[in-house]
Amino acid sequence: MMTDKDVQRIAPNLRTVPGAGSSAQLQLRLAKVWKFRWLYLFMLPGLVYFFIFKYVPLWGLIMAFKNYQPYQGLMKSEWVGFAHFERLFGMADFWMLFRNTIILGLYNLLVFFPITILLALLLNEARREMFKRFVQTLIYVPHFLSWVVIVGISYVLLTTEGGIINELLKALGMEQVEFLTSTTAFRPLIVLQMIWKDAGWGTIIFLAALAGVNLHLYEAAKIDGANRLQQLWHITLPSIRSVIVILFILRLGSFLDLGFEQIFLMLNAVNREVGEVFDTYVYRVGLQQGQFSYSTAVGLFKSVVGLILVLIANKVAKGFGEEGIY
C-alpha cells in the first residue's frame, strides 16, 4: 500500500522525467488522489447525493418533448418535439404567469435579499453577547415552522372574520381591510411572510463571513478617526462583498422558483390574477389535470431561464473583478 511518504517521493520525480508519458502522468494523479484520500472520502456522500437526486432525474426531462402516457411508458410515448413549449408560449395566461413570477422574483431579490444582509450587519454590531444570542434565537425560530403554520397565523391576524388587526381597526373606528382577498396587498404579504420566516436564517452565512473580517482593520480605522458608519462602509461591506456576490448569483438560479406551498396557500379566487405563478400552475395542470408532459415543459422553461441568469450574472461579476461561482 502506498504511503504519504511514497507520494511525496514519487510526485517530484515524475515532474522531472523528460517526456513522461501518459502512464507516468496517471501515476502522478493517482498518487495525488491517494495523498488526499480522506478528503475525497468525505466528499463521496455529497457526490452520491447529487448524482442520485440531481443528475439521474435529468433523464425525465425527455418527457417535455413527448406526449407521455403512463400505460405506454416514457420511451414508447409519442414524440411531439416542441409542441408543449409552443402551447405554453401561445396560451393567453402565459404573460400573466410570467409577470407575476417576475414581480415576486424581483421582490425576493431587491427586498428580501438585502434585508438578510442588513440584519446580519445589525447583529454583528451588537456588543452584548447575551442580547445578540437572544435576538438570533428569536429570528431563527420561524424558519422551523412550516408554511401552513405561517399562513395560518397570517389568517388569524388578517381575516375580516375576527382577525386581530381588523378587530383593532374596528375598535379605532376605522373600516376593516380585506388583506387576504386584496390584489394590492397580496404581493407585499408574500414578501413580509418570507422576511418573517427566513430572513433570520439567511443571515447565517453573512455572519460567518463577518466573523472572518480582520479586527486590526477596525482598530486602524478608529485611529484614523473613522466612525461606526464609515467602518461599516469601508471595511465591513468590502470584506463580505465576494460572499454577497456569490449568494446573489446563486439566488438568481432560482429566480423563477418561488416555492409552491406559500403561494398556493395564499391564493384564492379573488387574488389569482396577481398571485398565480408557474409553480402553482404546474401543480394545477400537472397533478390535478394529469398533463405530465406539459407541466414538465413548464418546469424545464423555468430551469433554462434560471441557468441563463446565472451565466449572465457570473459573467458580469467577473467583469467587475469578482470571483463568481466558477
PEPEBEL-V363166 format. One record per helix or strand of 2 or more residues. SS is the DSSP state (@ for helix, = for strand). FROM is the first residue (numbers start at 1). LEN is the number of residues. If there is no record, write none. Layout:
BEGIN
SS	FROM	LEN
SS	FROM	LEN
END
This chain:
BEGIN
@	4	13
@	22	14
@	37	29
=	66	2
=	78	2
@	83	8
@	94	32
@	129	16
@	147	12
@	164	8
@	179	3
@	185	14
@	203	9
@	215	9
@	228	12
@	241	13
@	260	7
@	272	4
@	278	11
@	292	28
END
